[in-house]
Amino acid sequence: MPQRSTESVDNYLKAILTLSEHPGERQPGRVASNALAAHLGVAPASVTNMLQKLAAAAEPLVEYERHRGVLLSSSGRRRALEIVRHHRLIETFLYEVLDYPIEELHEEAERLEHFISERFEERIAAKLGHPTTDPHGHAIPSLEGEMPPRSSMCLTDVSEGTFIVDSLSDRDAPILRSLKASGLTPGAKVRVTRSQADSFSVRIGRSATPLDLPAEVAREVRILPIAK
């Protein structure tokens, strides 16, 4: 197993970190191999092979047991957070300095995140004034590798109420483009009512006109209750 991290390894570590934020009840904190395969779009056998290599490295990046899923080791988590920091700083730079459309940020940052130097990362952060969130509302890990705890909830987890949009998923560009066009962006105030089992009615700001979101779109939105 090469000592230097590769693009493929980084993608695995980042995916495990992302999926571990929503652990299953039976194995808290662990990520199932089939969930990882679906997230990365690769065959389950390829996932098993990679996880075995990561676990057997001189400095293991994961803790893996067949049929029990995978956990990041301390080294693996440190590297995953470093890549997430690169990704979100790059997205913010592209958006604020180079005027990239928000729906193009994720794909461009995916290409660049593995290759920037630590000096370049520092220069980007300084240029941007050391931001704490990216344009999608996601927290940017600190230089020390710390991530603020996540207190938001998925829009599909509520039935009604008034909330603030915390963040939007950056994985689906068409959905992201549609949400932005409708005004559903981080920081927006929304009133939510569940009109059907698979549909959510959302009023944005002071608008009296409801926006109907199918469940697959509503899943891309995370919200925070408004403090009373």
KOLLOBA-993592 format. One record per residue: residue number from 1; residue in three letters; x, y, z of N, C-alpha, C, O in turn. Coordinates in steps of 0.05 Angstrom, whole numbers, plus 5000, padded with zeros to 4 digits. Layout:
N
(site NUM, 'ala', (X, Y, Z), (X, Y, Z), (X, Y, Z), (X, Y, Z)) ...
***
This chain:
228
(site 1, 'met', (5017, 4976, 5000), (5000, 5000, 5000), (5018, 5025, 5000), (5034, 5028, 5018)) (site 2, 'pro', (5015, 5043, 4980), (5032, 5067, 4979), (5028, 5084, 5004), (5005, 5086, 5014)) (site 3, 'gln', (5049, 5096, 5014), (5047, 5113, 5037), (5033, 5139, 5030), (5018, 5150, 5046)) (site 4, 'arg', (5038, 5150, 5006), (5026, 5175, 4998), (4997, 5170, 4991), (4990, 5150, 4978)) (site 5, 'ser', (4979, 5188, 5000), (4951, 5185, 4994), (4946, 5190, 4965), (4957, 5208, 4953)) (site 6, 'thr', (4928, 5174, 4953), (4921, 5177, 4925), (4893, 5189, 4924), (4879, 5191, 4944)) (site 7, 'glu', (4886, 5198, 4899), (4859, 5210, 4895), (4837, 5190, 4903), (4818, 5198, 4916)) (site 8, 'ser', (4841, 5165, 4895), (4821, 5145, 4902), (4818, 5141, 4932), (4796, 5139, 4942)) (site 9, 'val', (4841, 5139, 4945), (4840, 5136, 4975), (4826, 5159, 4988), (4809, 5156, 5005)) (site 10, 'asp', (4833, 5183, 4979), (4820, 5207, 4990), (4790, 5206, 4986), (4775, 5214, 5004)) (site 11, 'asn', (4781, 5197, 4963), (4752, 5196, 4958), (4739, 5176, 4977), (4716, 5182, 4986)) (site 12, 'tyr', (4752, 5154, 4982), (4740, 5135, 5001), (4739, 5147, 5029), (4718, 5144, 5042)) (site 13, 'leu', (4760, 5159, 5038), (4761, 5170, 5065), (4739, 5192, 5068), (4726, 5193, 5089)) (site 14, 'lys', (4737, 5209, 5048), (4717, 5230, 5049), (4689, 5219, 5049), (4671, 5229, 5064)) (site 15, 'ala', (4684, 5198, 5034), (4658, 5186, 5033), (4651, 5173, 5059), (4628, 5175, 5069)) (site 16, 'ile', (4670, 5160, 5072), (4665, 5147, 5098), (4658, 5169, 5119), (4640, 5165, 5135)) (site 17, 'leu', (4673, 5191, 5118), (4667, 5213, 5136), (4639, 5223, 5132), (4624, 5228, 5152)) (site 18, 'thr', (4631, 5228, 5107), (4604, 5238, 5101), (4583, 5219, 5111), (4564, 5228, 5123)) (site 19, 'leu', (4586, 5193, 5104), (4565, 5174, 5112), (4564, 5168, 5142), (4543, 5161, 5152)) (site 20, 'ser', (4586, 5172, 5155), (4587, 5167, 5184), (4571, 5188, 5200), (4566, 5184, 5223)) (site 21, 'glu', (4564, 5210, 5187), (4548, 5230, 5200), (4519, 5221, 5202), (4503, 5233, 5217)) (site 22, 'his', (4512, 5199, 5188), (4485, 5188, 5190), (4487, 5159, 5195), (4478, 5143, 5178)) (site 23, 'pro', (4498, 5150, 5218), (4502, 5122, 5224), (4476, 5106, 5227), (4456, 5118, 5235)) (site 24, 'gly', (4477, 5081, 5222), (4455, 5063, 5227), (4452, 5058, 5257), (4471, 5061, 5272)) (site 25, 'glu', (4428, 5050, 5265), (4423, 5046, 5294), (4437, 5021, 5304), (4445, 5020, 5328)) (site 26, 'arg', (4441, 5000, 5287), (4452, 4975, 5297), (4482, 4976, 5301), (4492, 4963, 5319)) (site 27, 'gln', (4495, 4993, 5286), (4524, 4995, 5288), (4532, 5024, 5288), (4542, 5035, 5268)) (site 28, 'pro', (4527, 5038, 5311), (4532, 5067, 5312), (4560, 5075, 5303), (4580, 5063, 5311)) (site 29, 'gly', (4562, 5094, 5285), (4587, 5105, 5276), (4600, 5090, 5253), (4618, 5100, 5240)) (site 30, 'arg', (4590, 5066, 5247), (4601, 5049, 5226), (4586, 5055, 5200), (4563, 5062, 5199)) (site 31, 'val', (4601, 5051, 5178), (4590, 5055, 5151), (4589, 5028, 5137), (4610, 5014, 5135)) (site 32, 'ala', (4566, 5019, 5127), (4564, 4994, 5114), (4577, 4995, 5086), (4577, 5016, 5073)) (site 33, 'ser', (4589, 4973, 5078), (4603, 4972, 5052), (4584, 4977, 5029), (4592, 4991, 5010)) (site 34, 'asn', (4559, 4967, 5030), (4541, 4972, 5008), (4533, 5001, 5006), (4528, 5011, 4984)) (site 35, 'ala', (4531, 5015, 5029), (4525, 5044, 5029), (4548, 5059, 5016), (4544, 5078, 5001)) (site 36, 'leu', (4572, 5051, 5023), (4596, 5063, 5011), (4597, 5059, 4981), (4604, 5077, 4966)) (site 37, 'ala', (4591, 5034, 4972), (4591, 5028, 4944), (4571, 5045, 4929), (4577, 5055, 4907)) (site 38, 'ala', (4547, 5048, 4940), (4526, 5064, 4927), (4534, 5094, 4926), (4530, 5107, 4906)) (site 39, 'his', (4547, 5103, 4947), (4555, 5132, 4948), (4576, 5138, 4928), (4576, 5159, 4915)) (site 40, 'leu', (4595, 5119, 4924), (4618, 5123, 4906), (4611, 5114, 4878), (4626, 5121, 4859)) (site 41, 'gly', (4590, 5098, 4874), (4584, 5088, 4848), (4603, 5067, 4838), (4610, 5066, 4814)) (site 42, 'val', (4612, 5050, 4856), (4631, 5028, 4849), (4620, 5001, 4858), (4601, 5001, 4874)) (site 43, 'ala', (4631, 4980, 4848), (4622, 4953, 4855), (4629, 4946, 4884), (4650, 4954, 4894)) (site 44, 'pro', (4611, 4932, 4898), (4617, 4924, 4926), (4643, 4909, 4929), (4657, 4913, 4949)) (site 45, 'ala', (4650, 4893, 4910), (4676, 4878, 4912), (4700, 4897, 4912), (4719, 4892, 4926)) (site 46, 'ser', (4698, 4919, 4896), (4719, 4939, 4895), (4722, 4953, 4922), (4744, 4959, 4931)) (site 47, 'val', (4699, 4958, 4935), (4699, 4971, 4961), (4712, 4953, 4982), (4729, 4962, 4997)) (site 48, 'thr', (4705, 4928, 4982), (4717, 4909, 5001), (4747, 4908, 4997), (4762, 4908, 5017)) (site 49, 'asn', (4756, 4906, 4972), (4785, 4905, 4966), (4800, 4930, 4977), (4821, 4928, 4989)) (site 50, 'met', (4788, 4953, 4972), (4801, 4978, 4980), (4801, 4980, 5011), (4822, 4988, 5022)) (site 51, 'leu', (4779, 4973, 5024), (4778, 4975, 5053), (4799, 4957, 5066), (4811, 4964, 5087)) (site 52, 'gln', (4802, 4933, 5055), (4822, 4915, 5066), (4850, 4926, 5063), (4867, 4924, 5081)) (site 53, 'lys', (4856, 4940, 5041), (4882, 4952, 5037), (4886, 4976, 5056), (4908, 4979, 5068)) (site 54, 'leu', (4866, 4992, 5060), (4868, 5015, 5078), (4872, 5006, 5107), (4886, 5019, 5122)) (site 55, 'ala', (4859, 4983, 5114), (4861, 4973, 5141), (4888, 4960, 5146), (4898, 4959, 5169)) (site 56, 'ala', (4901, 4950, 5125), (4926, 4935, 5128), (4951, 4952, 5123), (4973, 4942, 5125)) (site 57, 'ala', (4947, 4978, 5118), (4970, 4996, 5113), (4987, 4998, 5139), (4977, 4993, 5161)) (site 58, 'ala', (5012, 5006, 5135), (5030, 5010, 5158), (5018, 5029, 5179), (5021, 5024, 5203)) (site 59, 'glu', (5005, 5049, 5169), (4990, 5067, 5187), (4961, 5065, 5178), (4952, 5080, 5160)) (site 60, 'pro', (4945, 5047, 5190), (4918, 5042, 5180), (4901, 5067, 5179), (4901, 5083, 5198)) (site 61, 'leu', (4887, 5070, 5157), (4869, 5093, 5154), (4840, 5087, 5162), (4824, 5105, 5166)) (site 62, 'val', (4834, 5061, 5164), (4807, 5053, 5172), (4809, 5028, 5191), (4829, 5015, 5192)) (site 63, 'glu', (4787, 5024, 5205), (4783, 4999, 5220), (4760, 4984, 5206), (4738, 4994, 5206)) (site 64, 'tyr', (4767, 4961, 5195), (4747, 4947, 5179), (4744, 4918, 5187), (4763, 4904, 5191)) (site 65, 'glu', (4719, 4910, 5190), (4711, 4882, 5196), (4689, 4875, 5177), (4668, 4888, 5175)) (site 66, 'arg', (4693, 4853, 5162), (4673, 4844, 5143), (4646, 4840, 5157), (4645, 4828, 5178)) (site 67, 'his', (4625, 4849, 5144), (4598, 4847, 5154), (4592, 4866, 5177), (4569, 4866, 5187)) (site 68, 'arg', (4612, 4881, 5187), (4607, 4901, 5208), (4612, 4929, 5200), (4607, 4948, 5215)) (site 69, 'gly', (4621, 4933, 5175), (4625, 4960, 5165), (4653, 4971, 5172), (4671, 4956, 5180)) (site 70, 'val', (4656, 4997, 5168), (4682, 5010, 5170), (4681, 5035, 5186), (4661, 5050, 5186)) (site 71, 'leu', (4702, 5040, 5201), (4706, 5065, 5216), (4732, 5078, 5207), (4751, 5064, 5200)) (site 72, 'leu', (4733, 5104, 5207), (4759, 5118, 5202), (4777, 5115, 5226), (4767, 5118, 5249)) (site 73, 'ser', (4802, 5110, 5222), (4822, 5112, 5244), (4827, 5141, 5249), (4817, 5159, 5234)) (site 74, 'ser', (4843, 5147, 5269), (4849, 5175, 5274), (4865, 5188, 5251), (4860, 5211, 5244)) (site 75, 'ser', (4883, 5172, 5238), (4897, 5182, 5215), (4879, 5186, 5191), (4881, 5206, 5177)) (site 76, 'gly', (4860, 5167, 5188), (4841, 5169, 5165), (4823, 5193, 5169), (4817, 5207, 5149)) (site 77, 'arg', (4814, 5197, 5193), (4796, 5220, 5197), (4811, 5246, 5193), (4800, 5265, 5182)) (site 78, 'arg', (4836, 5248, 5202), (4851, 5272, 5198), (4855, 5279, 5169), (4852, 5302, 5160)) (site 79, 'arg', (4861, 5258, 5152), (4864, 5262, 5124), (4837, 5269, 5111), (4836, 5287, 5094)) (site 80, 'ala', (4815, 5256, 5119), (4789, 5262, 5107), (4781, 5291, 5113), (4771, 5305, 5095)) (site 81, 'leu', (4786, 5301, 5137), (4779, 5328, 5144), (4797, 5348, 5128), (4788, 5370, 5121)) (site 82, 'glu', (4822, 5341, 5123), (4839, 5358, 5108), (4829, 5361, 5079), (4829, 5383, 5068)) (site 83, 'ile', (4820, 5339, 5067), (4809, 5340, 5040), (4783, 5356, 5039), (4778, 5371, 5021)) (site 84, 'val', (4766, 5352, 5060), (4741, 5367, 5061), (4747, 5397, 5063), (4733, 5413, 5051)) (site 85, 'arg', (4767, 5404, 5079), (4775, 5432, 5082), (4784, 5443, 5055), (4776, 5465, 5047)) (site 86, 'his', (4801, 5428, 5041), (4810, 5436, 5014), (4786, 5441, 4996), (4783, 5462, 4983)) (site 87, 'his', (4768, 5421, 4995), (4744, 5423, 4978), (4728, 5448, 4983), (4720, 5462, 4964)) (site 88, 'arg', (4721, 5453, 5008), (4703, 5474, 5014), (4716, 5502, 5012), (4703, 5521, 5005)) (site 89, 'leu', (4742, 5503, 5017), (4756, 5529, 5012), (4758, 5534, 4982), (4754, 5557, 4973)) (site 90, 'ile', (4763, 5514, 4966), (4764, 5517, 4937), (4736, 5526, 4926), (4734, 5545, 4910)) (site 91, 'glu', (4715, 5513, 4936), (4688, 5521, 4927), (4683, 5551, 4934), (4673, 5566, 4918)) (site 92, 'thr', (4691, 5559, 4958), (4686, 5587, 4966), (4703, 5606, 4949), (4693, 5627, 4942)) (site 93, 'phe', (4727, 5599, 4943), (4744, 5615, 4926), (4732, 5618, 4898), (4731, 5640, 4887)) (site 94, 'leu', (4724, 5596, 4886), (4712, 5596, 4860), (4687, 5613, 4859), (4682, 5628, 4839)) (site 95, 'tyr', (4671, 5612, 4880), (4646, 5627, 4881), (4650, 5657, 4886), (4638, 5674, 4872)) (site 96, 'glu', (4667, 5663, 4906), (4669, 5691, 4914), (4689, 5707, 4897), (4686, 5731, 4894)) (site 97, 'val', (4710, 5694, 4888), (4731, 5708, 4873), (4729, 5704, 4843), (4733, 5724, 4828)) (site 98, 'leu', (4722, 5681, 4834), (4721, 5675, 4805), (4693, 5675, 4794), (4689, 5670, 4770)) (site 99, 'asp', (4673, 5680, 4811), (4645, 5682, 4802), (4634, 5657, 4788), (4618, 5659, 4769)) (site 100, 'tyr', (4642, 5634, 4797), (4631, 5609, 4786), (4601, 5607, 4795), (4594, 5614, 4817)) (site 101, 'pro', (4584, 5596, 4777), (4557, 5590, 4786), (4557, 5569, 4808), (4574, 5551, 4808)) (site 102, 'ile', (4539, 5571, 4827), (4540, 5553, 4850), (4537, 5524, 4843), (4548, 5507, 4856)) (site 103, 'glu', (4523, 5518, 4821), (4519, 5490, 4814), (4544, 5477, 4801), (4545, 5453, 4797)) (site 104, 'glu', (4564, 5494, 4794), (4589, 5483, 4782), (4612, 5480, 4803), (4633, 5469, 4796)) (site 105, 'leu', (4607, 5489, 4827), (4629, 5489, 4847), (4638, 5461, 4855), (4662, 5456, 4856)) (site 106, 'his', (4620, 5443, 4860), (4626, 5417, 4871), (4644, 5402, 4851), (4665, 5391, 4859)) (site 107, 'glu', (4636, 5400, 4826), (4651, 5385, 4807), (4679, 5396, 4803), (4699, 5381, 4801)) (site 108, 'glu', (4682, 5422, 4802), (4708, 5435, 4798), (4726, 5430, 4823), (4750, 5424, 4820)) (site 109, 'ala', (4714, 5433, 4847), (4730, 5428, 4871), (4738, 5399, 4874), (4760, 5393, 4884)) (site 110, 'glu', (4721, 5380, 4864), (4728, 5352, 4865), (4754, 5347, 4849), (4770, 5330, 4857)) (site 111, 'arg', (4758, 5361, 4827), (4782, 5357, 4811), (4807, 5368, 4825), (4829, 5357, 4822)) (site 112, 'leu', (4804, 5390, 4840), (4827, 5404, 4850), (4835, 5397, 4879), (4858, 5401, 4887)) (site 113, 'glu', (4816, 5386, 4895), (4820, 5384, 4924), (4844, 5366, 4932), (4856, 5370, 4953)) (site 114, 'his', (4851, 5347, 4915), (4873, 5328, 4922), (4901, 5339, 4917), (4920, 5328, 4927)) (site 115, 'phe', (4903, 5361, 4902), (4929, 5368, 4891), (4940, 5395, 4901), (4963, 5401, 4896)) (site 116, 'ile', (4924, 5411, 4916), (4935, 5436, 4925), (4954, 5432, 4949), (4951, 5414, 4965)) (site 117, 'ser', (4974, 5449, 4950), (4993, 5448, 4972), (4982, 5461, 4997), (4962, 5475, 4996)) (site 118, 'glu', (4995, 5456, 5020), (4986, 5469, 5045), (4990, 5499, 5044), (4974, 5514, 5055)) (site 119, 'arg', (5011, 5507, 5030), (5016, 5536, 5027), (4993, 5549, 5011), (4984, 5571, 5017)) (site 120, 'phe', (4985, 5536, 4989), (4964, 5546, 4973), (4938, 5547, 4988), (4923, 5566, 4986)) (site 121, 'glu', (4933, 5527, 5004), (4909, 5526, 5021), (4909, 5550, 5040), (4888, 5564, 5043)) (site 122, 'glu', (4932, 5555, 5052), (4934, 5578, 5071), (4929, 5604, 5057), (4916, 5622, 5068)) (site 123, 'arg', (4939, 5607, 5032), (4935, 5632, 5017), (4906, 5636, 5010), (4896, 5659, 5011)) (site 124, 'ile', (4892, 5615, 5002), (4864, 5617, 4996), (4848, 5625, 5021), (4831, 5643, 5019)) (site 125, 'ala', (4853, 5612, 5043), (4839, 5618, 5068), (4843, 5648, 5076), (4825, 5661, 5084)) (site 126, 'ala', (4868, 5657, 5074), (4874, 5685, 5081), (4860, 5704, 5062), (4849, 5724, 5071)) (site 127, 'lys', (4861, 5698, 5036), (4848, 5715, 5016), (4818, 5718, 5022), (4807, 5739, 5017)) (site 128, 'leu', (4806, 5697, 5031), (4777, 5697, 5036), (4770, 5706, 5064), (4746, 5708, 5071)) (site 129, 'gly', (4790, 5713, 5081), (4784, 5721, 5108), (4778, 5699, 5127), (4763, 5702, 5146)) (site 130, 'his', (4789, 5675, 5121), (4786, 5651, 5138), (4756, 5645, 5143), (4747, 5646, 5166)) (site 131, 'pro', (4742, 5638, 5122), (4713, 5632, 5124), (4708, 5607, 5141), (4725, 5589, 5142)) (site 132, 'thr', (4685, 5605, 5152), (4677, 5581, 5168), (4656, 5564, 5154), (4652, 5541, 5162)) (site 133, 'thr', (4644, 5575, 5133), (4625, 5559, 5117), (4629, 5564, 5088), (4640, 5585, 5080)) (site 134, 'asp', (4621, 5544, 5071), (4624, 5547, 5042), (4598, 5558, 5031), (4579, 5562, 5046)) (site 135, 'pro', (4596, 5562, 5004), (4572, 5574, 4993), (4547, 5557, 4996), (4524, 5567, 4993)) (site 136, 'his', (4550, 5531, 5001), (4527, 5513, 5005), (4518, 5513, 5035), (4498, 5500, 5041)) (site 137, 'gly', (4533, 5527, 5052), (4526, 5528, 5080), (4540, 5506, 5097), (4535, 5504, 5121)) (site 138, 'his', (4558, 5491, 5085), (4572, 5470, 5099), (4596, 5481, 5115), (4609, 5499, 5105)) (site 139, 'ala', (4600, 5471, 5139), (4622, 5480, 5156), (4649, 5473, 5143), (4652, 5451, 5133)) (site 140, 'ile', (4668, 5491, 5144), (4695, 5485, 5135), (4712, 5477, 5159), (4714, 5492, 5178)) (site 141, 'pro', (4723, 5453, 5158), (4740, 5444, 5181), (4762, 5464, 5186), (4772, 5477, 5167)) (site 142, 'ser', (4770, 5467, 5211), (4791, 5485, 5218), (4818, 5475, 5209), (4821, 5451, 5201)) (site 143, 'leu', (4838, 5492, 5209), (4865, 5484, 5202), (4875, 5462, 5220), (4892, 5446, 5212)) (site 144, 'glu', (4865, 5461, 5245), (4873, 5440, 5264), (4858, 5414, 5261), (4862, 5395, 5276)) (site 145, 'gly', (4840, 5413, 5241), (4826, 5389, 5235), (4802, 5385, 5253), (4794, 5362, 5260)) (site 146, 'glu', (4789, 5406, 5262), (4765, 5404, 5278), (4741, 5412, 5262), (4741, 5432, 5247)) (site 147, 'met', (4719, 5397, 5266), (4694, 5403, 5252), (4672, 5409, 5273), (4668, 5393, 5291)) (site 148, 'pro', (4658, 5432, 5270), (4637, 5438, 5289), (4616, 5416, 5289), (4610, 5405, 5268)) (site 149, 'pro', (4603, 5410, 5312), (4582, 5390, 5312), (4559, 5399, 5295), (4552, 5423, 5293)) (site 150, 'arg', (4546, 5380, 5282), (4523, 5385, 5264), (4497, 5385, 5280), (4491, 5364, 5291)) (site 151, 'ser', (4482, 5407, 5280), (4457, 5408, 5295), (4433, 5411, 5277), (4410, 5412, 5287)) (site 152, 'ser', (4438, 5413, 5251), (4415, 5416, 5232), (4401, 5390, 5228), (4411, 5368, 5236)) (site 153, 'met', (4378, 5391, 5215), (4362, 5367, 5208), (4354, 5368, 5179), (4353, 5390, 5167)) (site 154, 'cys', (4347, 5345, 5168), (4338, 5344, 5141), (4309, 5355, 5140), (4293, 5350, 5158)) (site 155, 'leu', (4303, 5369, 5118), (4276, 5380, 5115), (4255, 5358, 5116), (4233, 5363, 5125)) (site 156, 'thr', (4262, 5334, 5106), (4243, 5312, 5106), (4237, 5301, 5134), (4219, 5284, 5137)) (site 157, 'asp', (4252, 5310, 5154), (4248, 5300, 5181), (4228, 5316, 5197), (4222, 5310, 5220)) (site 158, 'val', (4217, 5337, 5185), (4197, 5354, 5198), (4171, 5354, 5183), (4170, 5348, 5159)) (site 159, 'ser', (4149, 5360, 5197), (4123, 5361, 5184), (4113, 5390, 5180), (4099, 5396, 5161)) (site 160, 'glu', (4121, 5407, 5199), (4113, 5435, 5196), (4129, 5452, 5215), (4143, 5442, 5233)) (site 161, 'gly', (4128, 5479, 5210), (4143, 5497, 5227), (4159, 5518, 5211), (4159, 5517, 5186)) (site 162, 'thr', (4172, 5536, 5225), (4187, 5557, 5213), (4217, 5552, 5219), (4224, 5547, 5242)) (site 163, 'phe', (4234, 5553, 5199), (4262, 5546, 5201), (4279, 5565, 5185), (4270, 5581, 5169)) (site 164, 'ile', (4305, 5562, 5189), (4326, 5575, 5173), (4340, 5553, 5157), (4348, 5532, 5168)) (site 165, 'val', (4344, 5558, 5131), (4359, 5539, 5115), (4388, 5539, 5124), (4401, 5560, 5124)) (site 166, 'asp', (4398, 5516, 5132), (4426, 5514, 5142), (4445, 5508, 5119), (4466, 5522, 5116)) (site 167, 'ser', (4439, 5488, 5103), (4457, 5480, 5081), (4441, 5465, 5059), (4419, 5455, 5064)) (site 168, 'leu', (4454, 5463, 5036), (4443, 5448, 5013), (4464, 5428, 5005), (4488, 5433, 5005)) (site 169, 'ser', (4455, 5404, 4997), (4473, 5384, 4986), (4485, 5395, 4960), (4471, 5408, 4944)) (site 170, 'asp', (4510, 5389, 4955), (4524, 5399, 4931), (4527, 5377, 4911), (4542, 5381, 4891)) (site 171, 'arg', (4515, 5353, 4915), (4520, 5330, 4897), (4503, 5329, 4872), (4510, 5315, 4854)) (site 172, 'asp', (4481, 5344, 4871), (4464, 5343, 4848), (4461, 5371, 4837), (4446, 5388, 4847)) (site 173, 'ala', (4475, 5377, 4815), (4476, 5404, 4804), (4449, 5414, 4794), (4442, 5437, 4800)) (site 174, 'pro', (4433, 5398, 4780), (4406, 5408, 4771), (4388, 5416, 4794), (4375, 5436, 4793)) (site 175, 'ile', (4388, 5399, 4815), (4371, 5405, 4839), (4382, 5431, 4852), (4366, 5448, 4860)) (site 176, 'leu', (4408, 5434, 4855), (4420, 5457, 4867), (4413, 5482, 4851), (4406, 5503, 4863)) (site 177, 'arg', (4414, 5481, 4825), (4407, 5503, 4808), (4378, 5511, 4811), (4371, 5535, 4813)) (site 178, 'ser', (4360, 5491, 4813), (4332, 5496, 4817), (4326, 5509, 4844), (4310, 5527, 4846)) (site 179, 'leu', (4339, 5499, 4865), (4335, 5510, 4892), (4344, 5539, 4893), (4330, 5556, 4905)) (site 180, 'lys', (4367, 5545, 4881), (4377, 5572, 4882), (4358, 5591, 4867), (4352, 5613, 4876)) (site 181, 'ala', (4348, 5582, 4844), (4330, 5598, 4828), (4304, 5605, 4843), (4292, 5626, 4839)) (site 182, 'ser', (4296, 5586, 4860), (4271, 5591, 4876), (4276, 5607, 4901), (4257, 5615, 4915)) (site 183, 'gly', (4301, 5613, 4907), (4308, 5629, 4931), (4313, 5612, 4956), (4316, 5623, 4978)) (site 184, 'leu', (4313, 5586, 4952), (4319, 5568, 4975), (4349, 5565, 4978), (4361, 5546, 4967)) (site 185, 'thr', (4361, 5583, 4993), (4390, 5584, 4996), (4397, 5586, 5026), (4380, 5593, 5042)) (site 186, 'pro', (4422, 5579, 5033), (4430, 5581, 5062), (4423, 5609, 5074), (4430, 5629, 5062)) (site 187, 'gly', (4411, 5608, 5097), (4403, 5633, 5110), (4374, 5642, 5105), (4364, 5659, 5119)) (site 188, 'ala', (4361, 5629, 5085), (4333, 5637, 5079), (4315, 5627, 5101), (4319, 5605, 5112)) (site 189, 'lys', (4294, 5643, 5107), (4274, 5635, 5127), (4252, 5620, 5112), (4242, 5630, 5091)) (site 190, 'val', (4244, 5597, 5122), (4223, 5581, 5108), (4202, 5572, 5127), (4207, 5566, 5150)) (site 191, 'arg', (4177, 5570, 5117), (4155, 5558, 5132), (4148, 5532, 5118), (4142, 5532, 5094)) (site 192, 'val', (4148, 5511, 5132), (4145, 5484, 5121), (4118, 5472, 5129), (4111, 5473, 5153)) (site 193, 'thr', (4104, 5461, 5110), (4081, 5444, 5115), (4083, 5420, 5098), (4091, 5421, 5075)) (site 194, 'arg', (4075, 5397, 5109), (4076, 5372, 5093), (4049, 5368, 5081), (4030, 5361, 5095)) (site 195, 'ser', (4047, 5371, 5055), (4021, 5369, 5041), (4014, 5340, 5035), (3991, 5333, 5035)) (site 196, 'gln', (4034, 5323, 5029), (4030, 5295, 5023), (4053, 5279, 5035), (4073, 5291, 5044)) (site 197, 'ala', (4051, 5253, 5035), (4072, 5236, 5046), (4098, 5240, 5032), (4120, 5238, 5044)) (site 198, 'asp', (4097, 5246, 5006), (4122, 5248, 4990), (4126, 5276, 4979), (4140, 5279, 4959)) (site 199, 'ser', (4114, 5296, 4992), (4116, 5324, 4982), (4116, 5343, 5005), (4102, 5339, 5025)) (site 200, 'phe', (4131, 5365, 5003), (4132, 5385, 5023), (4126, 5413, 5011), (4137, 5419, 4990)) (site 201, 'ser', (4110, 5428, 5025), (4103, 5455, 5016), (4119, 5475, 5032), (4119, 5475, 5057)) (site 202, 'val', (4134, 5492, 5018), (4152, 5511, 5032), (4146, 5539, 5022), (4145, 5544, 4998)) (site 203, 'arg', (4143, 5557, 5041), (4141, 5586, 5035), (4167, 5599, 5043), (4176, 5597, 5066)) (site 204, 'ile', (4179, 5614, 5025), (4206, 5625, 5029), (4203, 5655, 5037), (4190, 5670, 5022)) (site 205, 'gly', (4215, 5663, 5059), (4214, 5690, 5067), (4186, 5699, 5073), (4171, 5685, 5088)) (site 206, 'arg', (4177, 5721, 5061), (4150, 5732, 5065), (4131, 5724, 5043), (4109, 5733, 5042)) (site 207, 'ser', (4141, 5707, 5025), (4124, 5699, 5002), (4100, 5683, 5012), (4102, 5666, 5029)) (site 208, 'ala', (4077, 5689, 5000), (4052, 5675, 5006), (4049, 5651, 4986), (4031, 5635, 4990)) (site 209, 'thr', (4066, 5650, 4966), (4063, 5629, 4946), (4080, 5605, 4954), (4104, 5607, 4957)) (site 210, 'pro', (4067, 5582, 4957), (4082, 5558, 4966), (4098, 5546, 4943), (4091, 5548, 4920)) (site 211, 'leu', (4121, 5535, 4951), (4138, 5520, 4933), (4136, 5491, 4941), (4142, 5483, 4963)) (site 212, 'asp', (4126, 5474, 4923), (4123, 5446, 4928), (4148, 5430, 4921), (4157, 5431, 4898)) (site 213, 'leu', (4159, 5417, 4941), (4184, 5402, 4937), (4178, 5372, 4940), (4168, 5363, 4960)) (site 214, 'pro', (4185, 5356, 4919), (4183, 5327, 4923), (4204, 5318, 4943), (4223, 5332, 4948)) (site 215, 'ala', (4199, 5295, 4955), (4216, 5285, 4977), (4245, 5283, 4968), (4263, 5290, 4984)) (site 216, 'glu', (4251, 5275, 4943), (4279, 5271, 4935), (4293, 5298, 4933), (4318, 5299, 4935)) (site 217, 'val', (4278, 5320, 4929), (4291, 5347, 4930), (4293, 5357, 4958), (4313, 5368, 4966)) (site 218, 'ala', (4272, 5353, 4974), (4272, 5362, 5002), (4295, 5349, 5018), (4305, 5361, 5037)) (site 219, 'arg', (4303, 5325, 5010), (4325, 5311, 5024), (4352, 5326, 5021), (4370, 5322, 5036)) (site 220, 'glu', (4354, 5343, 5001), (4378, 5358, 4995), (4381, 5383, 5013), (4401, 5397, 5011)) (site 221, 'val', (4361, 5389, 5029), (4360, 5414, 5044), (4361, 5407, 5074), (4346, 5390, 5084)) (site 222, 'arg', (4379, 5420, 5088), (4381, 5417, 5118), (4373, 5444, 5130), (4380, 5465, 5120)) (site 223, 'ile', (4359, 5442, 5152), (4347, 5466, 5165), (4353, 5467, 5195), (4360, 5447, 5207)) (site 224, 'leu', (4349, 5490, 5206), (4352, 5495, 5235), (4327, 5508, 5245), (4317, 5526, 5232)) (site 225, 'pro', (4317, 5500, 5269), (4294, 5514, 5280), (4302, 5542, 5288), (4325, 5548, 5295)) (site 226, 'ile', (4283, 5560, 5286), (4288, 5588, 5294), (4285, 5590, 5325), (4265, 5583, 5336)) (site 227, 'ala', (4306, 5601, 5337), (4305, 5603, 5366), (4283, 5622, 5375), (4280, 5644, 5363)) (site 228, 'lys', (4269, 5615, 5396), (4247, 5631, 5405), (4256, 5650, 5427), (4241, 5665, 5438)) 
***
